[in-house]
Amino acid sequence: MLAPMIELRPATADEMVLAFLRAEVDSPRFSPVIKHWLVTHRFDRTTLIDNGLLHDLEQNRLRAELLGAARGYQDNKWLFAEFPDDVQWRSRRP
């Protein structure tokens, strides 16, 4: 039986994007797309993802663009096709 998730607080879209990229940057399926985007745009994984700064507006914009390229975020396609605009993100832990 799985333990219930414990809700900690509301989360921002920027937090969700960073967590999403951290979760998928090493995935066999999406890592090549993410890493190609980073190389093409001359950014390094460590700065933008591993040690990403949520208070840095430019980093947040770039990460959203990267998630758009990899998964369709803010482009209404792929995983985010027909995704609602009024999502309320929550921070949770197991």
N, CA, C and O atoms as CSV, one atom per row, in Angstrom:
chain,resi,resn,atom,element,x,y,z
A,1,MET,N,N,0.837,-1.186,0.000
A,1,MET,CA,C,0.000,0.000,0.000
A,1,MET,C,C,0.881,1.248,0.000
A,1,MET,O,O,1.856,1.332,0.747
A,2,LEU,N,N,0.531,2.204,-0.837
A,2,LEU,CA,C,1.284,3.448,-0.926
A,2,LEU,C,C,0.931,4.378,0.222
A,2,LEU,O,O,-0.225,4.469,0.637
A,3,ALA,N,N,1.936,5.060,0.724
A,3,ALA,CA,C,1.693,6.061,1.763
A,3,ALA,C,C,1.049,7.283,1.133
A,3,ALA,O,O,1.351,7.613,-0.013
A,4,PRO,N,N,0.172,7.957,1.852
A,4,PRO,CA,C,-0.466,9.148,1.289
A,4,PRO,C,C,0.544,10.282,1.120
A,4,PRO,O,O,1.515,10.391,1.868
A,5,MET,N,N,0.289,11.116,0.121
A,5,MET,CA,C,1.119,12.296,-0.087
A,5,MET,C,C,0.719,13.349,0.943
A,5,MET,O,O,-0.458,13.484,1.276
A,6,ILE,N,N,1.682,14.079,1.436
A,6,ILE,CA,C,1.423,15.138,2.403
A,6,ILE,C,C,1.555,16.470,1.693
A,6,ILE,O,O,2.621,16.812,1.180
A,7,GLU,N,N,0.473,17.212,1.668
A,7,GLU,CA,C,0.479,18.517,1.020
A,7,GLU,C,C,1.183,19.515,1.915
A,7,GLU,O,O,0.863,19.651,3.095
A,8,LEU,N,N,2.163,20.221,1.324
A,8,LEU,CA,C,2.949,21.174,2.095
A,8,LEU,C,C,2.461,22.607,1.951
A,8,LEU,O,O,2.315,23.330,2.936
A,9,ARG,N,N,2.204,23.014,0.680
A,9,ARG,CA,C,1.848,24.415,0.426
A,9,ARG,C,C,1.501,24.578,-1.041
A,9,ARG,O,O,1.717,23.667,-1.839
A,10,PRO,N,N,0.962,25.742,-1.401
A,10,PRO,CA,C,0.782,26.017,-2.836
A,10,PRO,C,C,2.157,26.099,-3.507
A,10,PRO,O,O,3.149,26.426,-2.856
A,11,ALA,N,N,2.209,25.809,-4.778
A,11,ALA,CA,C,3.454,25.903,-5.546
A,11,ALA,C,C,3.206,26.762,-6.779
A,11,ALA,O,O,2.077,26.875,-7.257
A,12,THR,N,N,4.260,27.356,-7.279
A,12,THR,CA,C,4.145,28.184,-8.480
A,12,THR,C,C,4.356,27.311,-9.723
A,12,THR,O,O,4.868,26.195,-9.638
A,13,ALA,N,N,3.957,27.839,-10.853
A,13,ALA,CA,C,4.220,27.156,-12.118
A,13,ALA,C,C,5.725,27.030,-12.338
A,13,ALA,O,O,6.183,26.030,-12.891
A,14,ASP,N,N,6.490,28.016,-11.919
A,14,ASP,CA,C,7.950,27.950,-12.058
A,14,ASP,C,C,8.533,26.789,-11.256
A,14,ASP,O,O,9.463,26.124,-11.713
A,15,GLU,N,N,7.992,26.544,-10.068
A,15,GLU,CA,C,8.442,25.407,-9.263
A,15,GLU,C,C,8.097,24.089,-9.950
A,15,GLU,O,O,8.906,23.161,-9.964
A,16,MET,N,N,6.899,24.010,-10.517
A,16,MET,CA,C,6.484,22.798,-11.221
A,16,MET,C,C,7.400,22.532,-12.406
A,16,MET,O,O,7.831,21.398,-12.616
A,17,VAL,N,N,7.700,23.567,-13.181
A,17,VAL,CA,C,8.549,23.409,-14.362
A,17,VAL,C,C,9.932,22.910,-13.949
A,17,VAL,O,O,10.463,21.983,-14.561
A,18,LEU,N,N,10.512,23.512,-12.927
A,18,LEU,CA,C,11.831,23.090,-12.477
A,18,LEU,C,C,11.807,21.643,-11.984
A,18,LEU,O,O,12.690,20.857,-12.329
A,19,ALA,N,N,10.811,21.290,-11.185
A,19,ALA,CA,C,10.700,19.911,-10.688
A,19,ALA,C,C,10.508,18.932,-11.846
A,19,ALA,O,O,11.088,17.846,-11.844
A,20,PHE,N,N,9.704,19.309,-12.823
A,20,PHE,CA,C,9.444,18.466,-13.985
A,20,PHE,C,C,10.736,18.203,-14.751
A,20,PHE,O,O,11.033,17.062,-15.105
A,21,LEU,N,N,11.500,19.259,-15.005
A,21,LEU,CA,C,12.761,19.101,-15.739
A,21,LEU,C,C,13.775,18.289,-14.940
A,21,LEU,O,O,14.499,17.472,-15.511
A,22,ARG,N,N,13.835,18.500,-13.647
A,22,ARG,CA,C,14.744,17.706,-12.813
A,22,ARG,C,C,14.380,16.222,-12.871
A,22,ARG,O,O,15.257,15.358,-12.864
A,23,ALA,N,N,13.094,15.941,-12.929
A,23,ALA,CA,C,12.639,14.549,-12.979
A,23,ALA,C,C,12.924,13.897,-14.325
A,23,ALA,O,O,13.116,12.683,-14.391
A,24,GLU,N,N,12.956,14.681,-15.400
A,24,GLU,CA,C,13.084,14.090,-16.735
A,24,GLU,C,C,14.433,14.294,-17.415
A,24,GLU,O,O,14.663,13.744,-18.493
A,25,VAL,N,N,15.319,15.062,-16.818
A,25,VAL,CA,C,16.588,15.356,-17.478
A,25,VAL,C,C,17.436,14.100,-17.684
A,25,VAL,O,O,18.278,14.075,-18.581
A,26,ASP,N,N,17.237,13.083,-16.893
A,26,ASP,CA,C,17.990,11.839,-17.054
A,26,ASP,C,C,17.140,10.692,-17.607
A,26,ASP,O,O,17.606,9.555,-17.680
A,27,SER,N,N,15.911,10.982,-17.989
A,27,SER,CA,C,15.059,9.911,-18.504
A,27,SER,C,C,15.534,9.469,-19.882
A,27,SER,O,O,15.936,10.303,-20.694
A,28,PRO,N,N,15.492,8.174,-20.155
A,28,PRO,CA,C,15.933,7.699,-21.471
A,28,PRO,C,C,15.127,8.311,-22.617
A,28,PRO,O,O,15.665,8.528,-23.704
A,29,ARG,N,N,13.867,8.585,-22.387
A,29,ARG,CA,C,13.009,9.090,-23.461
A,29,ARG,C,C,13.179,10.583,-23.718
A,29,ARG,O,O,13.212,11.002,-24.876
A,30,PHE,N,N,13.287,11.395,-22.669
A,30,PHE,CA,C,13.276,12.849,-22.842
A,30,PHE,C,C,14.627,13.524,-22.639
A,30,PHE,O,O,14.794,14.685,-23.012
A,31,SER,N,N,15.573,12.835,-22.070
A,31,SER,CA,C,16.904,13.401,-21.873
A,31,SER,C,C,17.535,13.900,-23.170
A,31,SER,O,O,18.105,14.991,-23.176
A,32,PRO,N,N,17.457,13.141,-24.275
A,32,PRO,CA,C,18.078,13.650,-25.512
A,32,PRO,C,C,17.491,14.984,-25.980
A,32,PRO,O,O,18.225,15.849,-26.457
A,33,VAL,N,N,16.190,15.151,-25.847
A,33,VAL,CA,C,15.548,16.410,-26.261
A,33,VAL,C,C,15.989,17.549,-25.355
A,33,VAL,O,O,16.322,18.636,-25.828
A,34,ILE,N,N,15.989,17.298,-24.065
A,34,ILE,CA,C,16.390,18.325,-23.100
A,34,ILE,C,C,17.848,18.717,-23.305
A,34,ILE,O,O,18.174,19.903,-23.362
A,35,LYS,N,N,18.714,17.731,-23.413
A,35,LYS,CA,C,20.142,18.017,-23.568
A,35,LYS,C,C,20.444,18.695,-24.901
A,35,LYS,O,O,21.316,19.561,-24.968
A,36,HIS,N,N,19.739,18.315,-25.952
A,36,HIS,CA,C,19.922,18.975,-27.253
A,36,HIS,C,C,19.524,20.446,-27.158
A,36,HIS,O,O,20.228,21.314,-27.673
A,37,TRP,N,N,18.411,20.724,-26.509
A,37,TRP,CA,C,17.962,22.107,-26.335
A,37,TRP,C,C,19.023,22.893,-25.567
A,37,TRP,O,O,19.362,24.012,-25.953
A,38,LEU,N,N,19.542,22.325,-24.496
A,38,LEU,CA,C,20.553,23.021,-23.696
A,38,LEU,C,C,21.790,23.348,-24.525
A,38,LEU,O,O,22.303,24.465,-24.459
A,39,VAL,N,N,22.273,22.381,-25.307
A,39,VAL,CA,C,23.456,22.604,-26.143
A,39,VAL,C,C,23.162,23.646,-27.219
A,39,VAL,O,O,23.952,24.566,-27.432
A,40,THR,N,N,22.038,23.500,-27.887
A,40,THR,CA,C,21.662,24.414,-28.967
A,40,THR,C,C,21.546,25.857,-28.471
A,40,THR,O,O,21.924,26.795,-29.173
A,41,HIS,N,N,21.024,26.022,-27.265
A,41,HIS,CA,C,20.826,27.361,-26.706
A,41,HIS,C,C,21.987,27.811,-25.810
A,41,HIS,O,O,21.940,28.873,-25.190
A,42,ARG,N,N,23.024,26.978,-25.760
A,42,ARG,CA,C,24.247,27.296,-25.017
A,42,ARG,C,C,24.018,27.541,-23.529
A,42,ARG,O,O,24.502,28.513,-22.949
A,43,PHE,N,N,23.263,26.624,-22.937
A,43,PHE,CA,C,23.056,26.645,-21.487
A,43,PHE,C,C,23.540,25.330,-20.929
A,43,PHE,O,O,23.574,24.313,-21.622
A,44,ASP,N,N,23.914,25.364,-19.667
A,44,ASP,CA,C,24.341,24.108,-19.072
A,44,ASP,C,C,23.297,23.626,-18.069
A,44,ASP,O,O,22.603,24.409,-17.419
A,45,ARG,N,N,23.222,22.337,-17.978
A,45,ARG,CA,C,22.249,21.672,-17.121
A,45,ARG,C,C,22.406,22.096,-15.659
A,45,ARG,O,O,21.417,22.336,-14.968
A,46,THR,N,N,23.635,22.185,-15.202
A,46,THR,CA,C,23.888,22.492,-13.799
A,46,THR,C,C,23.276,23.824,-13.405
A,46,THR,O,O,22.613,23.925,-12.373
A,47,THR,N,N,23.492,24.836,-14.214
A,47,THR,CA,C,22.980,26.169,-13.899
A,47,THR,C,C,21.469,26.252,-14.026
A,47,THR,O,O,20.798,26.785,-13.142
A,48,LEU,N,N,20.930,25.733,-15.115
A,48,LEU,CA,C,19.512,25.926,-15.407
A,48,LEU,C,C,18.601,24.927,-14.694
A,48,LEU,O,O,17.469,25.268,-14.350
A,49,ILE,N,N,19.076,23.701,-14.467
A,49,ILE,CA,C,18.208,22.680,-13.892
A,49,ILE,C,C,18.686,22.226,-12.512
A,49,ILE,O,O,17.974,22.397,-11.523
A,50,ASP,N,N,19.871,21.655,-12.444
A,50,ASP,CA,C,20.343,21.077,-11.179
A,50,ASP,C,C,20.413,22.106,-10.049
A,50,ASP,O,O,20.011,21.819,-8.922
A,51,ASN,N,N,20.916,23.286,-10.345
A,51,ASN,CA,C,21.031,24.353,-9.353
A,51,ASN,C,C,20.190,25.566,-9.750
A,51,ASN,O,O,20.528,26.704,-9.425
A,52,GLY,N,N,19.104,25.307,-10.451
A,52,GLY,CA,C,18.249,26.386,-10.946
A,52,GLY,C,C,17.740,27.284,-9.834
A,52,GLY,O,O,17.418,26.825,-8.738
A,53,LEU,N,N,17.676,28.564,-10.134
A,53,LEU,CA,C,17.230,29.569,-9.166
A,53,LEU,C,C,15.801,30.001,-9.487
A,53,LEU,O,O,15.542,30.546,-10.560
A,54,LEU,N,N,14.889,29.764,-8.574
A,54,LEU,CA,C,13.491,30.124,-8.806
A,54,LEU,C,C,13.259,31.631,-8.769
A,54,LEU,O,O,12.274,32.109,-9.332
A,55,HIS,N,N,14.125,32.375,-8.134
A,55,HIS,CA,C,13.951,33.831,-8.093
A,55,HIS,C,C,14.528,34.521,-9.335
A,55,HIS,O,O,14.397,35.735,-9.488
A,56,ASP,N,N,15.160,33.754,-10.211
A,56,ASP,CA,C,15.744,34.307,-11.434
A,56,ASP,C,C,14.709,34.240,-12.561
A,56,ASP,O,O,14.441,33.162,-13.092
A,57,LEU,N,N,14.136,35.374,-12.924
A,57,LEU,CA,C,13.061,35.420,-13.917
A,57,LEU,C,C,13.501,34.901,-15.280
A,57,LEU,O,O,12.719,34.248,-15.972
A,58,GLU,N,N,14.727,35.179,-15.670
A,58,GLU,CA,C,15.225,34.713,-16.966
A,58,GLU,C,C,15.384,33.190,-16.958
A,58,GLU,O,O,15.038,32.532,-17.939
A,59,GLN,N,N,15.894,32.630,-15.883
A,59,GLN,CA,C,15.985,31.172,-15.797
A,59,GLN,C,C,14.589,30.545,-15.866
A,59,GLN,O,O,14.397,29.540,-16.550
A,60,ASN,N,N,13.623,31.129,-15.169
A,60,ASN,CA,C,12.253,30.594,-15.208
A,60,ASN,C,C,11.702,30.625,-16.627
A,60,ASN,O,O,11.063,29.668,-17.065
A,61,ARG,N,N,11.941,31.708,-17.341
A,61,ARG,CA,C,11.471,31.820,-18.727
A,61,ARG,C,C,12.125,30.764,-19.602
A,61,ARG,O,O,11.460,30.122,-20.414
A,62,LEU,N,N,13.412,30.589,-19.438
A,62,LEU,CA,C,14.145,29.603,-20.240
A,62,LEU,C,C,13.687,28.181,-19.936
A,62,LEU,O,O,13.530,27.370,-20.849
A,63,ARG,N,N,13.473,27.877,-18.665
A,63,ARG,CA,C,13.002,26.535,-18.314
A,63,ARG,C,C,11.619,26.267,-18.880
A,63,ARG,O,O,11.345,25.158,-19.337
A,64,ALA,N,N,10.743,27.261,-18.858
A,64,ALA,CA,C,9.412,27.091,-19.449
A,64,ALA,C,C,9.530,26.850,-20.953
A,64,ALA,O,O,8.814,26.017,-21.509
A,65,GLU,N,N,10.425,27.574,-21.602
A,65,GLU,CA,C,10.662,27.369,-23.037
A,65,GLU,C,C,11.191,25.960,-23.298
A,65,GLU,O,O,10.772,25.298,-24.248
A,66,LEU,N,N,12.103,25.512,-22.458
A,66,LEU,CA,C,12.665,24.164,-22.595
A,66,LEU,C,C,11.590,23.100,-22.391
A,66,LEU,O,O,11.525,22.140,-23.159
A,67,LEU,N,N,10.750,23.253,-21.374
A,67,LEU,CA,C,9.680,22.283,-21.159
A,67,LEU,C,C,8.681,22.311,-22.314
A,67,LEU,O,O,8.078,21.291,-22.648
A,68,GLY,N,N,8.513,23.473,-22.914
A,68,GLY,CA,C,7.683,23.564,-24.113
A,68,GLY,C,C,8.265,22.774,-25.270
A,68,GLY,O,O,7.542,22.081,-25.986
A,69,ALA,N,N,9.575,22.880,-25.450
A,69,ALA,CA,C,10.237,22.150,-26.534
A,69,ALA,C,C,10.212,20.646,-26.301
A,69,ALA,O,O,10.079,19.868,-27.245
A,70,ALA,N,N,10.341,20.241,-25.047
A,70,ALA,CA,C,10.417,18.815,-24.728
A,70,ALA,C,C,9.056,18.150,-24.586
A,70,ALA,O,O,8.879,16.997,-24.979
A,71,ARG,N,N,8.076,18.893,-24.013
A,71,ARG,CA,C,6.811,18.252,-23.661
A,71,ARG,C,C,5.573,19.033,-24.084
A,71,ARG,O,O,4.452,18.595,-23.828
A,72,GLY,N,N,5.762,20.186,-24.732
A,72,GLY,CA,C,4.619,20.951,-25.214
A,72,GLY,C,C,4.035,21.930,-24.215
A,72,GLY,O,O,2.939,22.448,-24.429
A,73,TYR,N,N,4.745,22.195,-23.128
A,73,TYR,CA,C,4.268,23.132,-22.108
A,73,TYR,C,C,4.054,24.517,-22.707
A,73,TYR,O,O,4.915,25.021,-23.428
A,74,GLN,N,N,2.921,25.127,-22.416
A,74,GLN,CA,C,2.502,26.450,-22.893
A,74,GLN,C,C,2.288,26.494,-24.411
A,74,GLN,O,O,2.032,27.565,-24.961
A,75,ASP,N,N,2.387,25.367,-25.084
A,75,ASP,CA,C,2.172,25.311,-26.528
A,75,ASP,C,C,0.913,24.527,-26.881
A,75,ASP,O,O,0.592,24.364,-28.058
A,76,ASN,N,N,0.199,24.041,-25.866
A,76,ASN,CA,C,-1.029,23.274,-26.056
A,76,ASN,C,C,-0.807,22.074,-26.982
A,76,ASN,O,O,-1.594,21.832,-27.898
A,77,LYS,N,N,0.268,21.331,-26.733
A,77,LYS,CA,C,0.503,20.133,-27.521
A,77,LYS,C,C,1.145,19.053,-26.659
A,77,LYS,O,O,1.544,19.297,-25.520
A,78,TRP,N,N,1.235,17.866,-27.223
A,78,TRP,CA,C,1.811,16.686,-26.577
A,78,TRP,C,C,1.216,16.468,-25.184
A,78,TRP,O,O,-0.004,16.386,-25.038
A,79,LEU,N,N,2.054,16.375,-24.182
A,79,LEU,CA,C,1.562,16.116,-22.828
A,79,LEU,C,C,0.621,17.221,-22.353
A,79,LEU,O,O,-0.317,16.956,-21.602
A,80,PHE,N,N,0.863,18.433,-22.778
A,80,PHE,CA,C,0.085,19.577,-22.301
A,80,PHE,C,C,-1.026,19.993,-23.263
A,80,PHE,O,O,-1.535,21.110,-23.166
A,81,ALA,N,N,-1.408,19.121,-24.182
A,81,ALA,CA,C,-2.528,19.411,-25.087
A,81,ALA,C,C,-3.810,19.531,-24.268
A,81,ALA,O,O,-4.113,18.680,-23.432
A,82,GLU,N,N,-4.549,20.591,-24.521
A,82,GLU,CA,C,-5.813,20.867,-23.836
A,82,GLU,C,C,-5.659,20.966,-22.319
A,82,GLU,O,O,-6.597,20.698,-21.568
A,83,PHE,N,N,-4.471,21.351,-21.887
A,83,PHE,CA,C,-4.206,21.514,-20.460
A,83,PHE,C,C,-4.908,22.784,-19.984
A,83,PHE,O,O,-4.820,23.814,-20.653
A,84,PRO,N,N,-5.597,22.737,-18.856
A,84,PRO,CA,C,-6.329,23.930,-18.393
A,84,PRO,C,C,-5.398,25.081,-18.011
A,84,PRO,O,O,-4.271,24.861,-17.566
A,85,ASP,N,N,-5.878,26.288,-18.188
A,85,ASP,CA,C,-5.091,27.484,-17.857
A,85,ASP,C,C,-5.122,27.809,-16.365
A,85,ASP,O,O,-4.248,28.522,-15.871
A,86,ASP,N,N,-6.110,27.300,-15.651
A,86,ASP,CA,C,-6.313,27.687,-14.252
A,86,ASP,C,C,-5.845,26.619,-13.253
A,86,ASP,O,O,-6.466,26.425,-12.209
A,87,VAL,N,N,-4.765,25.944,-13.577
A,87,VAL,CA,C,-4.234,24.904,-12.693
A,87,VAL,C,C,-3.667,25.529,-11.428
A,87,VAL,O,O,-3.014,26.571,-11.475
A,88,GLN,N,N,-3.919,24.892,-10.320
A,88,GLN,CA,C,-3.324,25.321,-9.051
A,88,GLN,C,C,-2.349,24.243,-8.622
A,88,GLN,O,O,-2.757,23.146,-8.240
A,89,TRP,N,N,-1.067,24.550,-8.683
A,89,TRP,CA,C,-0.030,23.588,-8.342
A,89,TRP,C,C,0.137,23.525,-6.839
A,89,TRP,O,O,-0.041,24.521,-6.137
A,90,ARG,N,N,0.485,22.332,-6.348
A,90,ARG,CA,C,0.674,22.115,-4.933
A,90,ARG,C,C,2.012,21.413,-4.698
A,90,ARG,O,O,2.411,20.547,-5.478
A,91,SER,N,N,2.684,21.781,-3.647
A,91,SER,CA,C,3.923,21.115,-3.262
A,91,SER,C,C,3.574,20.010,-2.277
A,91,SER,O,O,2.892,20.235,-1.277
A,92,ARG,N,N,4.064,18.798,-2.586
A,92,ARG,CA,C,3.758,17.647,-1.744
A,92,ARG,C,C,5.007,16.821,-1.511
A,92,ARG,O,O,6.002,16.958,-2.223
A,93,ARG,N,N,4.945,15.983,-0.528
A,93,ARG,CA,C,6.011,15.006,-0.301
A,93,ARG,C,C,5.372,13.693,0.111
A,93,ARG,O,O,4.259,13.669,0.638
A,94,PRO,N,N,6.083,12.601,-0.134
A,94,PRO,CA,C,5.530,11.297,0.266
A,94,PRO,C,C,5.511,11.141,1.767
A,94,PRO,O,O,5.078,10.106,2.275
